[in-house]
Amino acid sequence: MAADTGRLTPGPAPSGPAVGAAQGVPRIGAAVEVRGLSRSFAGHRVLDGVDLAIAEGEFVALLGRSGSGKSTLLRALAGLDHGVDGSGTLVKPDRISMVFQDSRLLPWQRLLANVTFGLRSRDGRARGSAALREVGLGGRECAWPHELSGGEQQRVSLARSLVGEPELLLADEPFGALDALTRIRMHALLRRLCERHRPAVLLVTHDVDEAITLADRVLVLDEGVIRTDLAVDLPSPRKVTDPRFARIRSTLLTDLGLAEVGQDDERLPDAERLPDKEGAGGR
């Protein structure tokens, strides 16, 4: 493997159980497997030999302080960053989709065209309409993005990300700009959609409670290395009042260097979260 290529060397598809599995989490096969992923910017090491495996259909949340490299890791997995160190190995599926904090809808296209953008399928219109129904926007195919609330726009973004039946869904703070009530609704929707479509998911978030609510495993990225890999074995729906939820939260806050945050605090301090966008509340 030539280290001066600036790209990860693709490895063979895994044939056995994924490496690095959290205790108690069944791992059938790896949708994603990364070994020795490194990335530097201006001499600063952002990712330092990251090892990561995500099983098929597994939902993984990634926590970390601002600047810890979470989005950098997502971009590498999405194939958007070719500056990663060439000495690592990366195995990933062919069908990958990504959801961002803003919906990134095309304002000059109606909703159905936004959902099916890039979809190469003879039944694309039917699949797009079905995807809109799944996110509660059936019958809105001809609406324009500006006619929707922030929450509704993110629903369209989710529909677009899943209409192609991806094997891996990468989500970079997809609910960070929504109000609290809309976030709760979107959590339930995302979990329901993932149970139906079964992609492997890697969700980047600053919100500890969001990670525990949604994920099968929660990782903590610190100084370019995954320091924590914690299985979340809680029944659904998960409740913040569950003592087990509180214990997991306490562990994660400690690993994030926030042990002083009280157990009644449901989220990280505002300084650790992205600011809400004006007018981004949903219906």
N, C-alpha and C positions, 0 to 999 in steps of 0.2 A: 504494500500500500504506500503510494508516494505521498509523503507529508507535504510536499510543496505545491500540490494541486489546489489547495484552498477549499477542497470539497471533501465531505465524508465519503468513504468508500462503501458502496452498497454491499451488504452481506446477503447470504442466502436466506431464503424464507425459513423461519424456525419450524422444526418438525415436532418438537416436544413441548413440555410445559414451559411457560415464560419464566425467565430468570427474575430474581428479586421479588417474588410474590410475597405479599403481606400475609402473615399468619392468619389462617381461618378463611381466606378468600380463595375460592376455587379458580384455578387457572388452567384452561384447556389448551389454548394456543395464543401466541402473541400476535396482536394486530400491529404493535409497534415494539421495536427493540432497539435501544440506543446504548452504545458502549463507548466510553471515552470521548464524549462530545465536549469540545472546548471552543471558546470564542473570545477574542480580545478586541478592544476598541482603543486605539491610540496607546497601546502598551498596557492597558488595564484589562486584567483577566475577569471577564464577566461570567463565563461558564468554564468550569475547571474539571474536565474529565467526568462529565455527568453520565451516570448509568441509569437507565430507565426501561422498564417493560410494562406494557399495558395489554391486558388480555382482550380477546374478542368480546365485545359487548360490555366491557367494564367501564365504569364511570370514575374517573380520577380527577380530583381537585388539586390545584397547585397554589400554595400560599407562599408569601415571602414579602419582605419589606420592599418599598419602592427602590428600583434600581438593582434588585437582586438577580435579574436575568430571566424573569418569568416570560415576558413577551419575546425575548431573544430566543428562548428555547422553542416557543410556539412557532416563530417564524422559520426556524431551522427545520422543524418537523413539516411545516407547510411547503418547504422548498423555496421560500422567499429570501433566504439568506445563504449565499454561497461563500461566505467568508469564514465558515467554520473550519476548524483544524482538520486536516486530511488524515490524521492518524486514527480517527475513530471509525466506528461501524454503525450504520443506520439501516434498519429494516423497517419499511412502512408499506401500507397498502397503496393500491393505485387510485382508489376513489377516496379523496380527502376533501372536506369542505371546512370553511372557517366562518365564524360569527364574531363580529366586532362590537365594541361598545356602542357605536352608532350604527344605524341600520344599513347605511350605504346603498339605499335604494336609488335607482335612476329616476330623477324627477320628471323626465320627459317620457317615461314609459308607465303604462297602467300596471296595476298590481299583477295581473296574470303574466304579462311580459316580464316583469321583474322576477317573478318566481321561476319562470322557465328559461331565464337568460342563461345561455351556455348549455342548455340541456339538449342533447342530440337524441331525440326519440320520436318515433312516428306518432305516439300517443301523448306527446308532450303537453298539449292543452288539457287533456283529460287528467293527466297526472298533476298538473299545476292546480287545476280546480279542486282536486281531491286534497292536495296539500293545504290549500287555503281553508277548506272545510275542517281539516284536522286542527288548525290553529284558531278556529272560531270565526273565520272571515269568509265563510261560504256566501256566494252571491255578490261578493265585492270585487269580482275579477276586473271590472271596468273602472274602478275607482282610481284616483290619482294619489300618489304618496302624500301630497300636502293636505289631503282631506282626512288623514289619519292622525290619531294621537301618537305620542312617543311609544307607548306600550304596543299599540296596534302595528306600528312600523316594525318593531322588533319581532312581532308575531310573523309578519311577512318575511323578515330576514330568516327566521327559523324555518319557515316553510321552504324558502329557497335553498337553505343549507341541507335539507333532508329530502328534497324531491328527487335527487339523483341517487338515493339510497347509498350514502357514503359508508365506507368501512371505518373511517376515522373522522370524528367531528372535533375541531379545535375551536374553543370559545375563549375570547380574550375580553374579560369583564363585560359580558353582554348585557348585564342588567345594572351596571354602575351608574347610568344616567337616569334611572327610573325612580319614581317615588316609592315609598316603603310598601304601600298596599299593592301597587302594580308588581313590584318585585316578588311578593308572596304568590300572586297569581301566576307569574311567569315561572317561578320555581316548580309549581305543580304541573304546569303545562310541559316544561322541558323534561321533567322526570317521566311524565306520561308518554311523550313522544319517543324518548329514548328506550323505554320499555317496549314500545311497539316496533321501532325500527332496528333496535339493537346495534347501533354503531359503538365502537370504542370512543370514549369521550375524554378529552383533557381540557378542563376548565381552569382558567387563570382567574383568581379573585383575590381581593383584599379582605373580604368579609368571611370571618371564621365561621359564623353561623350558617352562611350560605354553603360553605364547603361541607360542613357536617350534615346539613339538610339534604344535599343532593348526592354526595359521592359515596362510592363503595370504599375508596381509599383516599386519604388526604396526605399530600406530600408538603414538606417545608423546604424551600430552596434558600440556602444561606451561604453567602460568599462563594457562589458559583458551584455549590455542591448540595445534593439532596441529603439533608441531615435527618429528616423524619419521614418514615413511610408507615402510616398508621391505618389499619383496617377499621372501618366504621360498621360495626355489626349491630345495628339498631333496627327495630321494626318500623314499618311505615304505617301511617304518617309519623315522621319524627317530630318530637315536641321539645322545645327548649326547656320545658319544666321537668323533663325526665332527668333524674340524677346522673344517669349514664351519659347523657348529652353534655351535662355540665362538667363531668370528669374529662371527657374528650376535649371540650373547649379549654379547660384549664391546662391540659397537657400541651395543646397547640399554642396557646398564648405564652406558656413558659418557653417553648421551643422557638417562638418568635421574639423572645427577649422582652415579653410584656407580662411577666408574672405578676406585676403590681396592679394590673387591671382587675377590677373587682368581678366576682362571678355574676353580678347582676348586669354587667355591661355586655350587650349582645354583639357589638361590633368593635373593630379596632378604632382608635382615635381618628378624628376627622383628618388629621395630617397624614394618615396612612391610607386614606381612601381618595379616589379620584373625585373631583368636584362634580356635583350634579349639574346637568345642562339646563339652562333656563327654558321653561316651557316644555320639558321632556316628560311630564307626568302622563300617565295613560288612563284609559277608560276601561 
